[in-house]
Amino acid sequence: MQSFEAQLTGGHPNSLGNTVAVVETVLQNPERFEALFNCYFSTDEVVRLRVSNAMKRICKERQDLLVPYIGRLLDEISRIDQASTQWTLAQLFLSLENHMDEAAMRSAKELLIHNLENHTDWIVLNTTMETLSHWAQSDEKLRRWLVPQLEHLSADSRKSVAGRAKKMLAKIA
């Protein structure tokens, strides 16, 4: 049986490659989830991109497979300096918020705040704004911090970033 890393290697960097087949394998054989998760540590950034895509797909179908890995997402995966990993974390944390304890939520907020302040990738900014804005609706301290960030980003030269910032400002106003 070919390893997940080998299955996720090659092809055009922006294609899904064999991601959907890998997801189907994991959904049919949940005991193989860890093998897929460990592909986040591949030296190949295309593999890591596809692992991120697979994680989102699996999370939609079987959140329970990701719940035991929340700590590792926060502690290990968050250190991967790759835009696709960071935007995926923002999406996963939003999906998994009901499974996160107070400490995990605090760590997730800290990571996303850091990403909003320091990343320049438009998808990282958009997904991070989305998640933080959702959380800011019930977290006044976060809302007070986020409003000026969104105001600043609403003037971004990239239409998608500026538009998302304006939309999120309206959402939390």
C-alpha positions as CSV (number, residue, x, y, z in Angstrom):
1,M,0.0,0.0,0.0
2,Q,1.4,3.4,-1.0
3,S,2.0,5.9,1.8
4,F,-0.2,9.0,2.0
5,E,2.8,11.2,1.4
6,A,3.6,9.4,-1.8
7,Q,0.0,9.7,-2.9
8,L,0.0,13.4,-2.2
9,T,3.2,14.1,-4.0
10,G,3.6,15.4,-7.5
11,G,1.4,16.9,-10.1
12,H,0.6,20.6,-10.5
13,P,1.1,22.4,-7.2
14,N,-2.4,24.0,-7.3
15,S,-4.2,20.7,-8.0
16,L,-5.8,18.5,-5.5
17,G,-3.8,15.5,-6.8
18,N,-5.0,12.4,-5.0
19,T,-6.4,14.3,-2.0
20,V,-9.9,13.2,-2.5
21,A,-8.9,9.5,-2.7
22,V,-6.8,9.9,0.5
23,V,-9.7,11.5,2.3
24,E,-12.0,8.6,1.2
25,T,-9.4,6.1,2.5
26,V,-9.2,7.8,5.9
27,L,-13.0,8.1,6.2
28,Q,-13.3,4.3,5.5
29,N,-10.3,3.5,7.7
30,P,-10.2,6.1,10.5
31,E,-7.3,4.3,12.1
32,R,-5.2,5.7,9.3
33,F,-5.9,9.4,10.3
34,E,-2.7,9.7,12.2
35,A,-0.6,8.6,9.2
36,L,-2.3,11.4,7.2
37,F,-1.8,13.9,10.0
38,N,1.9,13.1,10.1
39,C,2.2,14.1,6.5
40,Y,2.0,17.7,7.8
41,F,5.7,17.1,8.6
42,S,6.7,16.4,5.0
43,T,9.4,18.5,3.6
44,D,7.3,18.9,0.5
45,E,5.1,22.0,0.7
46,V,2.7,20.6,-1.9
47,V,2.1,17.6,0.3
48,R,1.4,19.9,3.3
49,L,-1.0,22.0,1.2
50,R,-2.9,18.8,0.2
51,V,-2.9,17.6,3.8
52,S,-4.5,20.8,4.8
53,N,-7.2,20.4,2.2
54,A,-7.7,16.8,3.3
55,M,-8.1,18.0,7.0
56,K,-10.9,20.4,6.0
57,R,-12.7,17.7,4.0
58,I,-12.4,15.2,6.9
59,C,-13.5,17.8,9.4
60,K,-16.7,18.3,7.4
61,E,-17.5,14.6,7.5
62,R,-15.9,13.4,10.8
63,Q,-15.0,16.1,13.2
64,D,-14.5,13.4,15.9
65,L,-11.3,12.4,14.1
66,L,-9.7,15.8,14.5
67,V,-10.8,16.5,18.1
68,P,-8.0,14.4,19.7
69,Y,-5.5,16.4,17.5
70,I,-6.6,19.9,18.6
71,G,-3.6,20.2,20.9
72,R,-1.2,19.1,18.2
73,L,-2.8,21.5,15.7
74,L,-2.1,24.3,18.2
75,D,1.3,23.2,19.4
76,E,2.9,21.6,16.3
77,I,1.1,22.4,13.1
78,S,0.7,26.1,14.0
79,R,4.5,26.4,13.8
80,I,4.5,25.5,10.1
81,D,5.3,28.7,8.2
82,Q,3.1,28.0,5.2
83,A,0.1,30.1,4.3
84,S,-2.1,27.1,3.4
85,T,-1.5,25.6,6.8
86,Q,-2.3,28.9,8.6
87,W,-5.5,29.5,6.7
88,T,-6.6,25.9,7.3
89,L,-6.0,26.3,11.0
90,A,-8.3,29.3,11.1
91,Q,-11.0,27.3,9.3
92,L,-10.5,24.2,11.5
93,F,-10.6,26.1,14.7
94,L,-13.9,27.7,13.7
95,S,-15.3,24.3,12.9
96,L,-13.9,22.7,16.1
97,E,-14.7,25.5,18.5
98,N,-17.3,23.5,20.4
99,H,-14.8,20.8,21.1
100,M,-12.1,23.2,22.4
101,D,-11.6,23.8,26.1
102,E,-10.8,27.3,27.5
103,A,-7.0,26.9,27.2
104,A,-7.3,25.7,23.6
105,M,-9.5,28.6,22.6
106,R,-7.1,31.0,24.2
107,S,-4.2,29.5,22.3
108,A,-6.2,29.5,19.0
109,K,-7.1,33.2,19.5
110,E,-3.5,34.1,20.3
111,L,-2.3,32.3,17.1
112,L,-4.9,33.9,14.9
113,I,-4.3,37.3,16.4
114,H,-0.6,36.8,15.6
115,N,-1.5,35.8,12.1
116,L,-3.7,38.8,11.5
117,E,-1.0,41.1,12.7
118,N,1.9,39.4,10.8
119,H,0.7,37.5,7.7
120,T,0.4,39.2,4.3
121,D,-1.2,36.3,2.4
122,W,-4.7,37.4,1.4
123,I,-6.3,34.0,2.2
124,V,-4.7,33.8,5.6
125,L,-6.1,37.3,6.3
126,N,-9.6,36.5,5.1
127,T,-10.0,33.2,6.9
128,T,-8.5,34.7,10.1
129,M,-10.8,37.7,10.0
130,E,-13.7,35.4,9.5
131,T,-12.9,33.2,12.5
132,L,-11.9,36.0,14.8
133,S,-15.0,38.0,13.9
134,H,-17.2,35.1,14.8
135,W,-15.5,34.7,18.1
136,A,-15.6,38.4,18.8
137,Q,-19.3,38.3,18.9
138,S,-19.1,36.7,22.3
139,D,-15.7,38.0,23.4
140,E,-15.7,41.7,24.2
141,K,-12.0,41.9,24.7
142,L,-11.3,40.3,21.4
143,R,-13.9,42.6,19.7
144,R,-12.2,45.7,21.1
145,W,-8.9,44.5,19.7
146,L,-10.3,43.4,16.4
147,V,-12.3,46.5,15.4
148,P,-9.2,48.7,14.7
149,Q,-7.5,45.8,12.9
150,L,-10.5,45.4,10.6
151,E,-10.7,49.2,10.1
152,H,-7.1,49.1,9.0
153,L,-7.6,46.1,6.7
154,S,-10.7,47.7,5.2
155,A,-8.3,50.1,3.4
156,D,-6.2,47.2,2.0
157,S,-5.3,47.5,-1.7
158,R,-6.6,44.0,-2.3
159,K,-10.3,44.1,-2.9
160,S,-11.0,40.7,-1.2
161,V,-9.2,41.7,2.0
162,A,-10.8,45.1,2.2
163,G,-14.2,43.7,1.4
164,R,-13.9,41.0,4.0
165,A,-12.8,43.5,6.6
166,K,-15.8,45.7,5.9
167,K,-18.1,42.7,6.0
168,M,-16.6,41.6,9.3
169,L,-16.8,45.1,10.8
170,A,-20.5,45.1,10.0
171,K,-20.9,41.7,11.5
172,I,-19.4,42.6,14.9
173,A,-20.7,46.2,15.1
